[in-house]
Amino acid sequence: RRRFSREFKQEVVRLVKDQGISIAKATKHLDLHDNVLHKWVRTYDADPAHAFPGPGPLMPELTEMLVLRNEIRKLKPARDILNKAAKYFASNPN
């Protein structure tokens, strides 16, 4: 699987959008699949500032999602222990 830099993806999308080169012509010239370039254009259109983050900083939404997933992973065992304790004390009224 080939990997492309953020700058390369942005430049290809600009060629298609700004200079009017067709996606079919660009993909044939660059030896890409049509779906790849369509996805790049959709990604760029959705959020040009954060498109194609690559190995650098992630989009703010993804960063927040990763932080929240880690927090959930840490909190689930504590919740499970509290649920077990509540069941124990509910079944043993002494």
C-alpha positions as CSV (number, residue, x, y, z in Angstrom):
1,R,0.0,0.0,0.0
2,R,1.4,3.4,-1.0
3,R,1.4,6.3,1.4
4,F,1.2,9.9,0.3
5,S,2.2,13.0,2.2
6,R,-0.3,15.6,3.3
7,E,1.2,18.1,0.9
8,F,0.8,15.7,-2.1
9,K,-2.8,15.1,-1.3
10,Q,-3.6,18.8,-0.9
11,E,-1.8,19.6,-4.2
12,V,-3.7,16.9,-6.1
13,V,-7.0,18.1,-4.7
14,R,-6.2,21.7,-5.6
15,L,-5.4,20.6,-9.2
16,V,-8.8,19.0,-9.4
17,K,-10.7,21.8,-7.8
18,D,-8.9,24.9,-8.8
19,Q,-7.5,24.1,-12.2
20,G,-10.4,22.0,-13.4
21,I,-8.5,18.8,-14.1
22,S,-10.9,15.9,-14.2
23,I,-10.6,13.2,-11.5
24,A,-10.3,10.6,-14.2
25,K,-7.4,12.4,-15.9
26,A,-5.6,13.0,-12.6
27,T,-6.0,9.5,-11.4
28,K,-4.7,8.1,-14.7
29,H,-1.7,10.4,-14.8
30,L,-0.9,9.8,-11.1
31,D,-1.7,6.1,-11.2
32,L,-4.3,6.3,-8.5
33,H,-7.7,4.7,-8.2
34,D,-10.7,6.9,-8.8
35,N,-12.1,6.2,-5.3
36,V,-9.0,7.3,-3.6
37,L,-9.1,10.8,-5.2
38,H,-12.8,11.1,-4.6
39,K,-12.2,10.4,-0.9
40,W,-9.4,12.9,-0.8
41,V,-11.7,15.6,-2.3
42,R,-14.5,14.8,0.1
43,T,-12.1,14.9,3.1
44,Y,-10.7,18.2,1.9
45,D,-14.2,19.7,1.3
46,A,-15.4,18.6,4.8
47,D,-12.5,20.4,6.7
48,P,-9.7,21.9,4.6
49,A,-7.7,23.0,7.7
50,H,-7.6,19.6,9.3
51,A,-7.7,17.4,6.2
52,F,-5.0,14.7,5.9
53,P,-3.5,14.9,9.3
54,G,-1.0,12.1,8.6
55,P,1.4,11.3,11.4
56,G,1.3,14.8,12.8
57,P,-1.5,16.3,15.0
58,L,-4.9,14.7,14.7
59,M,-8.2,16.5,14.0
60,P,-9.6,18.0,17.2
61,E,-12.6,15.6,17.2
62,L,-10.3,12.6,16.9
63,T,-8.1,13.8,19.7
64,E,-11.1,14.3,22.0
65,M,-12.5,10.9,21.0
66,L,-9.2,9.1,21.9
67,V,-9.0,10.9,25.3
68,L,-12.6,10.0,26.1
69,R,-12.1,6.3,25.1
70,N,-9.1,6.1,27.4
71,E,-11.1,7.6,30.2
72,I,-13.9,5.2,29.7
73,R,-11.5,2.3,29.6
74,K,-10.1,3.4,33.0
75,L,-13.5,4.1,34.6
76,K,-15.3,0.8,33.6
77,P,-13.5,-1.4,36.2
78,A,-14.4,1.1,39.0
79,R,-18.0,1.1,37.9
80,D,-18.1,-2.7,37.8
81,I,-16.7,-2.9,41.3
82,L,-19.3,-0.4,42.6
83,N,-22.1,-2.3,40.9
84,K,-20.9,-5.6,42.5
85,A,-20.7,-3.9,45.9
86,A,-24.2,-2.4,45.5
87,K,-25.6,-5.8,44.6
88,Y,-23.8,-7.4,47.6
89,F,-25.2,-4.9,50.1
90,A,-28.6,-5.1,48.6
91,S,-28.8,-8.8,48.9
92,N,-27.3,-8.8,52.5
93,P,-29.3,-6.3,54.5
94,N,-27.3,-7.1,57.8
